[in-house]
C-alpha cells in the first residue's frame, strides 16, 4: 500500500455499528445525539463541564467555571471538593451501595481478596491518620512504590483525602529510576510493598527502596506493607514502619480536607527524549472532573458492571479509569498482580470467565499477545460476558482489531480504541461506544468539550484525508497544569511549538466522518525519497506475518533517500531465524505497501525496550542504530536490564543488510 492508498484505506474503511442491545443501555445512543452534544459542548464548554460537576459532590461551589486559556487556565476556581470523598465516601455512605464490592483482587499466585466500598472507606481513613501521624499535610509529596494490590489504592486515596500529592513509581523500576523521582519531587515519604510477584519470581521492592535512599535524600519515613509473608527485609529504626502495625493502631475516622479544584493532586513522570523525566502535574479536582466524564461516556460504566483495566498502577491509565474515574462512578473493578499471561497463557480468559467481566480495558501490546496465543486457546473459556473491549497506549492495528472483535468479542462486543497521553490525563479521542460506528484502526471522535484539530506546519487546519499534526485548541480539566519544578519545560514542550494550542507531538488523519486516525509520533513517520510512510502501517504488515510476535519500525538517516526504514522483530519460538525468514518479511512489506517501503535492515531481537504500559520505546531503537547505545533517559523502562542484551543483539545482527 503506498501513501495514497493508505489514505484511501482510511477513507473507505468499513463501518461496524454497535449492537442494538448495547446501544439501548449506553449514555449516548446515536451518532446524531453525539454530534448534537459535541457541537453544544464546543460552543458552550462551561455548560458541559457544569453538568459533569452537578453529578459530583462539592464542599463549596462557586459560579465561575473556566478562567483563562492555554497555557494558564483553571476550572471552577475557588470551588472546593475532595477527590477521595467522591470516590469512596459517597458510595460507602449510600445504603444501597455501601456493601457493593469496590475491588476484587487476584494475584498470579492465586491469592484472592475483595473489598467493599464500606471496607475501603474504613481502610482509607485509617491510613489517612497514619499519614497525619508523620506530620504530612496538604502540598507534601510522597512516592508510592507498589504494585496492583488493594493497599496501594488505600494509600493513594488517603493522599487524595488529605491533599497530599502522590507520585506512583512502577514496581520494577531500578533504584536509579526510583531515586530520580524521589529527588525530583522532593518526596517526604515512600510507601512500598516488601515485595511483588512477577512471572513466578519475587521482586524485593524494599531492597530497591533502600538502594535508592543510600545517599542524601528528603525522605523522612518509609512505610512497608508485608505483602509476601516469608520475604524478610531490612528495616531502618526510626525511618521504616510496618504498614500493618500502623493500621492496627490508627483510628478509622478522618475528615476530608477541602481542596480548591485546581490544587495539585498527583505527579506522574514520563520519560523525555533526553535529560531528566518530566514530572507531569495534574490538578486533583480537574483530574476528577475529566476522568469521571471519560469513564462515564467512553466506557459506559454502570452499577451492574464488572470491569477490568489491566493497567499497572504505575501507568496513568489505571489512575484515570480505575482509581478515580472508575471509583467515582461506583463501579466494581478487578486488580491483578503480575503478568496477565502467567502462570499460563489463558490467564486473562480464566479471569474473565470466573468474574464474568463484561468490560475489559488493556493495551494493544497485550491484545496482540493474546492474538499470537491463538484462537483455539480462547475457545476453551466462556467469554460470553464481554460487552466492551477498550485499548489505549499505541495504535491498535486493524488485524488485531478484527481478531479481538471476532474471537474475544464474539462479533457482538464494542471495540473502543482510544487515544490519550500522560499529559492529557485521559483520552480526548475515543468512540462513544453506543453511538459512533466502529472503524478498525480508528481512534474514534473528539470527546465533549475537547476541540481537536489536524494542522500543517504553520498551524492551519488541513482538509479531511490529509495527514498533519494533531493539536488541541481548547482547555479541559484533566490537561496537565505544569512540569513539576520546571515551568519553562512545560511551555517549551507543549505550547511553544504552536502558540495558542496544545501540541501533542503526534501525527494523524481525520476522515470524512470526523473520525481520527493517529499514525504515531511525528518522529515515527518516515519520509523515504519523498514517500511518506507510517510506521504503524509497516508494523501492522510485519505483525500479520505468522512468525512475528512483535515489531517496531524506525527511520535511519540516509544521504540519498533522506531516511530508510529499519525494522526490529521478535519471532515466535517455533520459527527459525535465517535469511529465508528475513527475505520473507521483506517481501511481505513490499506486497502490502510497496517497494519504496522495503526495510534497509531487519533486526531479530529477543527483547524490546518498553514502558511500564507495554509501549515500545522507539526513540531508544533509533539511538541504538545511530549510536550503538542509549544516551537519553532510560529510567522509564519496565526492565532496565534488557538494554545491554538488546544492544548486543543488534550489534551481532548488523552484518545482514537487505539487498
C-alpha positions as CSV (number, residue, x, y, z in Angstrom):
1,X,0.0,0.0,0.0
2,X,1.5,3.3,-1.0
3,X,0.8,6.6,1.0
4,X,-2.1,7.5,-1.4
5,X,-3.6,4.1,-0.9
6,X,-3.1,4.4,2.9
7,X,-5.4,7.4,2.9
8,X,-7.9,5.7,0.6
9,X,-7.9,2.8,3.0
10,X,-8.8,5.2,5.8
11,X,-11.5,7.0,3.8
12,X,-13.1,3.7,2.6
13,X,-12.8,1.9,5.9
14,X,-15.7,-0.3,6.9
15,X,-18.2,1.0,9.4
16,X,-19.5,-1.5,12.0
17,X,-22.5,-0.3,14.0
18,X,-22.6,-1.1,17.8
19,X,-25.1,-3.8,18.6
20,X,-28.6,-2.6,19.5
21,X,-28.6,-4.4,22.8
22,X,-25.5,-2.4,23.8
23,X,-26.8,0.9,22.4
24,X,-30.0,0.8,24.4
25,X,-28.1,0.9,27.6
26,X,-25.5,3.5,26.5
27,X,-25.2,7.1,27.7
28,X,-25.2,8.3,24.1
29,X,-27.4,6.2,21.8
30,X,-26.9,7.6,18.3
31,X,-24.4,9.4,16.1
32,X,-26.9,12.3,15.8
33,X,-27.0,12.5,19.6
34,X,-23.2,12.6,19.8
35,X,-22.9,15.3,17.1
36,X,-25.5,17.5,18.8
37,X,-24.0,17.1,22.2
38,X,-20.4,17.6,20.9
39,X,-21.4,20.8,19.0
40,X,-23.1,22.2,22.0
41,X,-20.1,21.4,24.2
42,X,-17.7,23.2,21.9
43,X,-20.0,26.2,21.6
44,X,-20.6,26.3,25.4
45,X,-18.0,24.3,27.3
46,X,-19.0,25.9,30.5
47,X,-22.4,24.3,30.4
48,X,-21.0,20.8,29.6
49,X,-18.5,20.9,32.5
50,X,-21.1,22.4,34.8
51,X,-23.3,19.4,34.1
52,X,-20.5,17.0,34.9
53,X,-19.8,18.9,38.1
54,X,-23.5,18.6,39.0
55,X,-23.0,14.8,39.2
56,X,-20.2,15.1,41.8
57,X,-20.3,16.2,45.4
58,X,-18.8,19.6,46.3
59,X,-17.9,21.2,49.6
60,X,-18.3,24.7,48.1
61,X,-19.3,25.6,44.6
62,X,-18.7,29.0,43.1
63,X,-20.3,30.3,39.9
64,X,-17.2,30.7,37.7
65,X,-16.4,27.6,35.6
66,X,-13.5,28.3,33.3
67,X,-10.9,31.0,33.8
68,X,-8.1,31.8,31.4
69,X,-6.8,29.8,28.3
70,X,-3.7,27.9,27.3
71,X,-1.3,27.6,28.9
72,X,-2.6,29.2,32.1
73,X,-6.2,28.2,33.0
74,X,-8.3,27.0,35.9
75,X,-11.6,25.1,36.2
76,X,-14.1,26.0,38.9
77,X,-11.6,28.4,40.6
78,X,-12.2,28.9,44.3
79,X,-14.6,26.0,44.4
80,X,-13.8,23.3,47.0
81,X,-14.2,19.5,46.8
82,X,-12.3,16.3,47.7
83,X,-11.4,13.5,45.3
84,X,-11.5,10.8,47.9
85,X,-14.9,11.8,49.1
86,X,-16.3,11.4,45.6
87,X,-14.5,8.1,45.0
88,X,-15.2,6.4,48.4
89,X,-17.3,8.2,51.0
90,X,-20.4,9.0,48.9
91,X,-20.7,5.3,48.0
92,X,-19.8,3.9,51.4
93,X,-22.4,6.2,53.0
94,X,-25.1,5.2,50.4
95,X,-27.3,2.5,51.9
96,X,-27.7,0.6,48.6
97,X,-24.0,0.7,47.6
98,X,-22.0,0.5,50.9
99,X,-21.7,-3.3,50.7
100,X,-21.0,-3.4,47.0
101,X,-17.6,-4.8,46.1
102,X,-15.3,-1.9,45.0
103,X,-12.2,-4.0,44.4
104,X,-11.7,-7.7,43.5
105,X,-8.1,-8.6,43.9
106,X,-6.3,-11.6,42.5
107,X,-2.6,-12.4,42.2
108,X,-0.8,-14.6,39.7
109,X,-0.1,-16.9,42.7
110,X,-3.9,-17.4,43.2
111,X,-4.4,-15.1,46.2
112,X,-8.0,-13.7,46.2
113,X,-9.5,-10.8,48.2
114,X,-12.4,-8.5,47.9
115,X,-13.0,-5.0,49.4
116,X,-16.4,-3.4,49.6
117,X,-16.9,0.4,49.5
118,X,-17.6,0.4,53.2
119,X,-14.4,-1.6,54.0
120,X,-12.4,0.7,51.6
121,X,-13.9,3.7,53.4
122,X,-12.6,2.5,56.8
123,X,-9.1,1.5,55.5
124,X,-8.6,4.8,53.7
125,X,-9.5,6.8,56.9
126,X,-7.1,4.7,58.9
127,X,-4.2,5.2,56.5
128,X,-5.0,8.9,56.4
129,X,-4.4,9.1,60.1
130,X,-1.1,7.2,59.6
131,X,0.0,9.9,57.2
132,X,-1.1,12.6,59.6
133,X,0.9,11.0,62.4
134,X,4.0,11.6,60.4
135,X,3.3,15.3,60.2
136,X,2.4,15.1,56.5
137,X,-0.2,17.6,55.2
138,X,-1.6,19.3,52.1
139,X,1.0,20.0,49.5
140,X,3.6,17.5,50.7
141,X,4.7,14.8,48.2
142,X,5.0,11.1,48.8
143,X,6.3,8.4,46.4
144,X,4.4,5.2,46.2
145,X,6.4,2.2,45.0
146,X,3.8,-0.6,44.9
147,X,2.0,-3.0,42.6
148,X,-1.7,-3.6,41.9
149,X,-2.9,-4.6,45.3
150,X,-5.7,-3.1,47.5
151,X,-3.2,-1.4,49.9
152,X,-1.9,0.7,47.0
153,X,-5.3,2.1,46.3
154,X,-5.8,2.7,50.1
155,X,-2.6,4.7,50.2
156,X,-3.4,6.8,47.1
157,X,-7.0,7.6,48.2
158,X,-5.7,8.6,51.6
159,X,-3.4,11.1,49.8
160,X,-6.3,12.5,47.9
161,X,-8.2,12.7,51.2
162,X,-5.6,15.0,52.8
163,X,-4.4,16.9,49.7
164,X,-1.0,15.1,49.8
165,X,0.5,15.0,46.3
166,X,1.4,11.4,45.3
167,X,3.8,10.1,42.7
168,X,3.5,6.4,41.8
169,X,6.6,4.6,40.6
170,X,6.3,1.4,38.7
171,X,7.1,-1.6,40.9
172,X,10.0,-3.0,39.0
173,X,11.9,0.3,38.2
174,X,15.5,0.3,39.2
175,X,16.9,2.1,42.3
176,X,18.2,4.8,39.9
177,X,14.7,5.4,38.4
178,X,13.1,5.4,41.8
179,X,15.7,7.8,43.3
180,X,15.3,10.2,40.4
181,X,11.6,10.5,41.0
182,X,12.0,10.8,44.8
183,X,14.6,13.6,44.4
184,X,12.8,15.4,41.6
185,X,9.6,15.5,43.6
186,X,11.2,16.2,47.0
187,X,9.2,13.3,48.4
188,X,9.0,13.3,52.2
189,X,7.8,9.7,52.5
190,X,7.9,6.5,50.5
191,X,5.2,3.9,50.7
192,X,6.1,0.5,49.4
193,X,5.5,-3.3,49.5
194,X,8.2,-5.6,50.8
195,X,7.9,-7.5,47.5
196,X,5.8,-8.4,44.5
197,X,5.2,-11.3,42.2
198,X,6.1,-11.3,38.5
199,X,6.0,-14.4,36.4
200,X,6.5,-16.6,39.5
201,X,9.5,-14.6,40.7
202,X,9.6,-12.4,43.8
203,X,10.8,-8.8,43.3
204,X,12.2,-7.4,46.5
205,X,10.8,-3.9,46.4
206,X,12.1,-2.8,49.8
207,X,15.6,-3.7,48.7
208,X,15.2,-1.3,45.8
209,X,13.9,1.4,48.1
210,X,16.9,1.0,50.4
211,X,19.3,1.2,47.4
212,X,17.5,4.4,46.2
213,X,17.9,6.0,49.6
214,X,21.6,5.3,50.2
215,X,22.8,8.9,49.8
216,X,21.3,12.2,50.9
217,X,17.5,12.4,50.2
218,X,14.4,14.2,51.5
219,X,12.6,11.1,52.7
220,X,11.8,11.0,56.4
221,X,9.5,8.0,56.6
222,X,9.2,4.7,54.7
223,X,6.0,2.6,55.2
224,X,6.4,-1.1,54.3
225,X,3.4,-3.4,53.6
226,X,4.4,-7.0,54.1
227,X,2.7,-8.4,51.0
228,X,4.9,-11.5,50.9
229,X,4.9,-13.1,54.4
230,X,8.1,-15.0,54.2
231,X,10.2,-12.3,52.5
232,X,12.5,-10.7,55.1
233,X,13.6,-7.2,54.6
234,X,15.8,-4.8,56.5
235,X,14.0,-2.0,58.5
236,X,15.9,1.1,59.5
237,X,14.9,2.1,63.0
238,X,13.1,5.5,63.2
239,X,12.6,5.7,59.4
240,X,10.9,2.5,58.4
241,X,7.5,1.5,59.7
242,X,5.3,-1.6,59.3
243,X,2.1,-0.9,57.5
244,X,0.0,-3.5,59.4
245,X,1.2,-2.3,62.8
246,X,0.4,1.3,61.9
247,X,-3.0,0.4,60.7
248,X,-3.8,-1.6,63.8
249,X,-3.2,1.5,65.9
250,X,-4.9,4.0,63.7
251,X,-8.4,5.5,64.1
252,X,-11.0,4.7,61.4
253,X,-12.3,8.2,61.4
254,X,-10.7,11.0,59.5
255,X,-12.4,14.0,57.9
256,X,-11.6,15.0,54.3
257,X,-9.6,18.2,53.6
258,X,-11.4,20.7,51.5
259,X,-9.3,21.3,48.4
260,X,-9.5,24.0,45.7
261,X,-10.4,22.4,42.4
262,X,-7.0,23.3,40.9
263,X,-4.8,22.3,43.7
264,X,-2.1,19.8,42.6
265,X,-3.3,16.3,43.2
266,X,-0.8,13.9,41.6
267,X,2.5,13.7,39.8
268,X,3.2,11.2,37.1
269,X,6.7,11.0,35.5
270,X,7.0,10.5,31.8
271,X,10.3,9.9,30.0
272,X,11.8,12.6,27.9
273,X,14.0,12.3,24.8
274,X,17.0,13.4,26.8
275,X,17.7,14.6,30.3
276,X,15.5,14.0,33.3
277,X,12.0,12.5,33.2
278,X,9.2,15.1,33.3
279,X,7.0,15.2,36.4
280,X,3.6,15.9,34.9
281,X,1.4,17.8,37.4
282,X,-2.4,17.2,37.4
283,X,-4.9,19.2,39.4
284,X,-6.8,16.9,41.8
285,X,-10.3,18.4,41.2
286,X,-9.7,18.8,37.5
287,X,-8.5,15.2,37.2
288,X,-11.7,14.1,38.9
289,X,-13.9,16.0,36.6
290,X,-12.1,14.8,33.5
291,X,-11.7,11.1,34.4
292,X,-15.3,10.9,35.6
293,X,-16.5,12.2,32.3
294,X,-14.2,9.9,30.2
295,X,-15.2,6.8,32.2
296,X,-18.9,7.6,32.1
297,X,-19.2,8.3,28.4
298,X,-16.3,6.3,26.8
299,X,-16.8,3.1,28.9
300,X,-20.5,3.5,29.8
301,X,-19.6,2.3,33.3
302,X,-22.7,1.2,35.2
303,X,-23.7,-0.2,38.6
304,X,-24.0,-3.8,37.2
305,X,-20.6,-3.9,35.5
306,X,-17.6,-6.0,36.5
307,X,-14.8,-4.1,34.9
308,X,-11.1,-5.0,34.5
309,X,-8.5,-2.5,33.4
310,X,-5.2,-4.5,33.3
311,X,-3.0,-1.4,33.6
312,X,-0.4,-1.3,36.3
313,X,-0.9,1.4,38.9
314,X,2.4,2.8,37.7
315,X,0.7,3.8,34.5
316,X,-1.6,6.8,34.5
317,X,-4.4,4.8,32.7
318,X,-5.0,3.0,36.0
319,X,-5.5,6.3,37.8
320,X,-7.8,7.7,35.1
321,X,-10.1,4.7,34.6
322,X,-9.9,2.8,37.9
323,X,-8.6,4.7,40.9
324,X,-10.5,8.0,40.1
325,X,-12.8,7.6,37.1
326,X,-14.0,4.0,38.0
327,X,-14.4,4.5,41.7
328,X,-16.1,7.9,41.3
329,X,-18.8,6.1,39.2
330,X,-19.1,3.4,41.9
331,X,-18.1,0.5,39.7
332,X,-16.8,-2.9,40.7
333,X,-13.3,-3.3,39.4
334,X,-10.6,-6.0,39.3
335,X,-7.0,-5.6,40.4
336,X,-4.5,-8.2,39.2
337,X,-0.9,-8.5,40.4
338,X,1.6,-9.9,38.0
339,X,1.8,-10.8,34.3
340,X,-1.6,-11.4,32.7
341,X,-0.4,-14.4,30.8
342,X,1.1,-16.1,33.9
343,X,1.0,-18.9,35.2
344,X,-0.5,-19.9,31.9
345,X,-1.4,-18.2,28.6
346,X,-5.1,-18.4,29.2
347,X,-5.0,-16.4,32.5
348,X,-6.8,-13.4,31.1
349,X,-9.6,-15.7,29.8
350,X,-9.8,-17.5,33.1
351,X,-10.3,-14.3,35.0
352,X,-13.0,-13.1,32.5
353,X,-14.9,-16.4,32.9
354,X,-14.5,-16.5,36.8
355,X,-15.6,-12.9,37.5
356,X,-17.9,-12.6,34.4
357,X,-16.0,-9.5,33.3
358,X,-18.1,-7.5,30.9
359,X,-15.8,-4.6,30.2
360,X,-12.1,-5.2,29.6
361,X,-9.5,-2.4,29.1
362,X,-5.9,-3.2,28.1
363,X,-3.1,-2.2,25.8
364,X,-2.7,-3.1,22.1
365,X,0.5,-5.0,23.1
366,X,-1.5,-7.3,25.4
367,X,-4.2,-7.8,22.8
368,X,-1.6,-8.7,20.1
369,X,-0.1,-11.1,22.6
370,X,-3.4,-12.9,23.0
371,X,-3.8,-13.0,19.2
372,X,-0.4,-14.8,18.9
373,X,-1.5,-17.4,21.5
374,X,-4.3,-18.3,19.1
375,X,-8.0,-18.7,18.7
376,X,-8.0,-22.3,20.0
377,X,-6.9,-21.2,23.4
378,X,-9.6,-18.5,23.7
379,X,-12.3,-21.0,22.7
380,X,-11.6,-23.1,25.8
381,X,-13.2,-20.4,28.0
382,X,-16.6,-18.8,28.3
383,X,-16.2,-15.2,27.2
384,X,-19.8,-14.5,26.5
385,X,-20.0,-11.9,29.3
386,X,-17.8,-9.4,27.3
387,X,-19.6,-6.3,26.0
388,X,-16.8,-3.8,25.6
389,X,-13.1,-4.1,24.8
390,X,-11.1,-0.9,25.1
391,X,-7.5,-0.1,24.4
392,X,-5.0,2.7,24.8
393,X,-1.2,3.1,24.6
394,X,-0.4,2.9,20.9
395,X,-2.3,2.3,17.7
396,X,-4.4,-0.9,17.6
397,X,-3.7,-2.3,14.1
398,X,-6.7,-3.5,12.0
399,X,-5.6,-7.1,12.1
400,X,-5.6,-7.2,15.9
401,X,-8.9,-5.2,15.9
402,X,-10.7,-7.8,13.8
403,X,-9.3,-10.7,15.9
404,X,-10.5,-9.1,19.1
405,X,-13.9,-8.4,17.6
406,X,-14.4,-11.9,16.3
407,X,-12.6,-14.1,18.9
408,X,-12.9,-12.3,22.3
409,X,-15.9,-10.1,21.5
410,X,-17.8,-12.9,19.6
411,X,-18.9,-10.4,16.9
412,X,-21.1,-8.7,19.4
413,X,-18.9,-6.5,21.6
414,X,-17.9,-2.9,21.1
415,X,-14.3,-2.2,20.4
416,X,-13.1,1.2,21.6
417,X,-9.6,2.1,20.5
418,X,-8.8,5.3,22.3
419,X,-6.0,7.9,22.2
420,X,-4.6,9.9,25.1
421,X,-1.4,10.9,26.7
422,X,0.0,11.2,30.2
423,X,-0.2,14.9,29.8
424,X,-3.9,14.9,28.8
425,X,-4.9,12.9,31.9
426,X,-7.4,11.0,29.8
427,X,-8.5,10.1,26.3
428,X,-9.6,13.1,24.2
429,X,-10.2,10.7,21.3
430,X,-12.4,7.6,21.6
431,X,-15.6,6.1,20.4
432,X,-18.8,6.9,22.1
433,X,-19.5,3.1,22.3
434,X,-23.3,3.2,21.8
435,X,-23.3,5.9,19.2
436,X,-20.3,6.0,16.9
437,X,-19.7,3.4,14.2
438,X,-16.6,1.3,14.8
439,X,-13.8,1.6,12.3
440,X,-10.8,-0.9,12.6
441,X,-7.7,1.2,13.3
442,X,-9.6,4.5,14.1
443,X,-9.2,6.3,17.4
444,X,-12.8,7.5,17.3
445,X,-14.0,11.0,17.7
446,X,-13.2,14.1,19.9
447,X,-14.7,14.0,23.3
448,X,-17.2,16.5,24.6
449,X,-15.6,19.9,25.3
450,X,-12.4,18.9,23.5
451,X,-11.7,20.8,20.3
452,X,-9.2,18.7,18.4
453,X,-7.7,19.6,15.0
454,X,-5.1,18.5,12.5
455,X,-2.9,21.2,11.1
456,X,0.1,21.8,8.9
457,X,3.5,23.2,10.0
458,X,2.1,26.7,10.0
459,X,-0.8,25.7,12.3
460,X,-3.5,25.9,9.6
461,X,-6.3,23.3,9.6
462,X,-5.9,20.7,6.8
463,X,-8.7,19.0,4.9
464,X,-10.1,15.5,5.8
465,X,-7.8,12.8,4.4
466,X,-4.7,15.0,4.8
467,X,-2.1,13.9,7.4
468,X,-0.8,16.6,9.7
469,X,0.0,17.5,13.3
470,X,-2.6,16.6,16.0
471,X,-3.4,19.6,18.2
472,X,-5.9,20.5,20.9
473,X,-7.4,24.0,20.7
474,X,-9.5,24.0,23.9
475,X,-8.6,23.7,27.6
476,X,-10.2,20.8,29.6
477,X,-10.0,19.9,33.3
478,X,-7.5,17.0,33.2
479,X,-5.0,18.7,30.9
480,X,-1.6,18.9,32.6
481,X,-1.0,22.1,34.6
482,X,2.8,22.1,34.8
483,X,6.0,20.1,34.7
484,X,7.0,19.8,38.4
485,X,9.7,22.4,39.2
486,X,10.3,23.3,35.5
487,X,7.6,25.6,34.1
488,X,9.9,26.6,31.3
489,X,10.0,23.0,30.1
490,X,6.2,22.8,30.3
491,X,5.8,25.7,28.0
492,X,8.6,24.6,25.6
493,X,7.3,21.1,25.2
494,X,3.6,21.6,24.8
495,X,2.8,25.2,23.9
496,X,5.8,26.9,22.3
497,X,5.8,24.7,19.1
498,X,2.4,26.2,18.1
499,X,1.2,29.1,20.2
500,X,-2.4,29.0,21.3
501,X,-2.8,25.2,21.1
502,X,-1.6,22.2,22.9
503,X,0.9,20.4,20.7
504,X,0.6,16.6,21.1
505,X,3.6,15.7,19.0
506,X,1.5,13.1,17.2
507,X,0.6,12.9,13.5
508,X,-2.9,12.0,12.5
509,X,-5.6,11.9,9.7
510,X,-9.2,12.9,10.0
511,X,-11.6,11.1,7.7
512,X,-14.8,12.3,6.1
513,X,-16.9,11.1,9.0
514,X,-14.9,13.1,11.5
515,X,-13.1,10.1,13.0
516,X,-9.4,10.4,13.8
517,X,-6.6,8.0,12.9
518,X,-3.4,8.6,14.9
519,X,-0.4,7.5,12.9
520,X,2.1,7.8,15.7
521,X,4.7,10.3,17.0
522,X,5.8,12.9,14.5
523,X,9.3,11.2,14.7
524,X,7.7,7.9,13.7
525,X,6.5,9.0,10.3
526,X,9.3,8.2,7.8
527,X,9.9,10.1,4.6
528,X,11.7,7.9,2.1
529,X,12.6,9.5,-1.2
530,X,9.5,11.7,-0.9
531,X,7.3,8.8,0.1
532,X,5.6,9.3,3.5
533,X,5.3,6.0,5.4
534,X,3.5,5.5,8.6
535,X,5.5,3.2,10.9
536,X,2.1,1.8,12.2
537,X,1.4,0.6,8.6
538,X,4.8,-1.1,8.3
539,X,4.5,-2.7,11.8
540,X,1.0,-3.9,11.0
541,X,2.3,-5.6,7.9
542,X,5.1,-7.4,9.9
543,X,2.8,-8.4,12.7
544,X,0.4,-10.1,10.3
545,X,3.3,-12.5,9.3
546,X,2.8,-15.8,11.1
547,X,6.3,-15.8,12.5
548,X,6.3,-12.4,14.1
549,X,5.3,-11.8,17.7
550,X,6.2,-8.1,17.9
551,X,7.5,-5.5,15.5
552,X,8.8,-1.9,15.7
553,X,10.0,0.2,12.7
554,X,12.1,3.4,13.0
555,X,13.8,5.7,10.5
556,X,17.5,5.9,10.0
557,X,19.1,8.9,8.2
558,X,20.2,8.2,4.7
559,X,22.3,10.6,2.5
560,X,20.4,9.6,-0.7
561,X,16.9,8.8,0.4
562,X,16.6,11.1,3.4
563,X,15.7,8.2,5.7
564,X,15.2,4.5,5.4
565,X,13.1,2.1,7.5
566,X,14.8,-0.2,9.9
567,X,12.7,-3.0,11.5
568,X,13.1,-4.8,14.8
569,X,11.1,-8.0,15.2
570,X,10.7,-10.7,17.8
571,X,9.9,-14.2,16.4
572,X,7.7,-17.0,17.6
573,X,9.9,-19.7,19.2
574,X,8.7,-22.3,16.7
575,X,10.3,-20.4,13.8
576,X,14.0,-20.3,13.0
577,X,15.8,-17.0,12.3
578,X,17.6,-17.3,8.9
579,X,17.9,-15.4,5.7
580,X,14.8,-17.0,4.2
581,X,12.7,-15.6,7.0
582,X,14.4,-12.2,6.6
583,X,13.5,-12.1,2.9
584,X,10.0,-13.4,3.6
585,X,9.4,-10.4,5.9
586,X,10.9,-8.1,3.3
587,X,8.6,-9.4,0.6
588,X,5.6,-9.1,3.0
589,X,6.2,-5.4,3.4
590,X,6.7,-4.9,-0.4
591,X,3.5,-6.7,-1.2
592,X,1.5,-4.9,1.5
593,X,2.9,-1.4,1.0
594,X,5.3,-1.1,-1.9
595,X,8.9,-1.5,-2.9
596,X,9.8,2.0,-1.6
597,X,8.9,0.8,2.0
598,X,11.4,-2.1,1.9
599,X,13.4,-2.1,5.2
600,X,17.1,-1.3,4.9
601,X,17.6,-3.8,7.7
602,X,15.6,-6.3,9.8
603,X,17.0,-6.9,13.2
604,X,15.8,-10.1,15.0
605,X,15.8,-9.4,18.8
606,X,14.6,-11.3,21.8
607,X,13.6,-8.2,23.7
608,X,12.1,-4.7,23.0
609,X,12.6,-1.6,25.2
610,X,9.2,-1.0,26.7
611,X,7.5,1.4,29.1
612,X,5.6,0.1,32.1
613,X,2.4,0.3,29.9
614,X,3.9,-2.1,27.4
615,X,4.6,0.6,24.8
616,X,7.7,0.0,22.7
617,X,10.2,3.0,23.2
618,X,11.1,3.6,19.5
619,X,13.3,6.5,20.5
620,X,15.7,4.1,22.1
621,X,15.8,1.9,19.0
622,X,16.7,5.0,16.9
623,X,19.5,5.8,19.3
624,X,20.8,2.2,19.1
625,X,21.0,2.1,15.3
626,X,22.5,5.6,15.1
627,X,25.0,5.5,18.0
628,X,25.2,1.9,19.2
629,X,23.9,2.8,22.7
630,X,21.2,4.8,24.5
631,X,22.2,8.2,25.8
632,X,18.7,9.6,26.6
633,X,16.6,9.0,29.7
634,X,16.3,5.2,30.3
635,X,14.5,5.3,33.7
636,X,11.1,4.8,32.1
637,X,11.9,1.2,31.0
638,X,9.8,-1.5,32.5
639,X,13.0,-3.7,32.7
640,X,16.2,-1.7,32.7
641,X,18.3,-4.8,32.4
642,X,17.3,-5.5,28.8
643,X,19.3,-2.6,27.2
644,X,22.7,-4.4,27.2
645,X,21.1,-7.5,25.8
646,X,19.3,-5.5,23.0
647,X,22.4,-3.5,22.1
648,X,24.4,-6.7,21.8
649,X,21.7,-8.4,19.7
650,X,21.6,-5.5,17.3
651,X,25.4,-5.4,17.0
652,X,25.6,-9.1,16.3
653,X,22.8,-8.8,13.7
654,X,24.1,-5.8,11.9
655,X,26.1,-7.9,9.3
656,X,22.8,-8.8,7.5
657,X,21.8,-5.9,5.3
658,X,18.9,-6.4,2.8
659,X,19.5,-6.0,-0.8
